[in-house]
Amino acid sequence: MMTPNINEKDKLRIRDIIQNFARKHSLWVLAYGTGCGAIELPPTMTSRYDAERFGIRGSATPRQADVLLITGYLATKTLKRVIRTYEQMQEPKYVIGFGSCTINGGM
């Protein structure tokens, strides 16, 4: 039985295809909670709503995340950190403002 001779370049290409497929079909969310809106996030992962069955997973680092979910008011100091976090995320990346504090300043 002959084994196919696969060089390193092809192995990396195959790995990238599989990795891109997996990333394409699931969302890794990094929550940036600065206020009362952050308390609404844990229930979405519990059994009643179970966001994981739709392919939504929590992320611990910006480099793993596809979506930056911002909850709460952003002051000037925290805005700098959010921008730095966004810059650390890999493509494709998305941002969602969650709650009235994030969207219109809580007015």
Summary of the structure (lengths in Angstrom):
residues: 107
radius of gyration: 18.3
end to end distance: 71.2
largest distance: 71.2
contacts: 250
relative contact order: 0.18
helix: 45%
strand: 19%
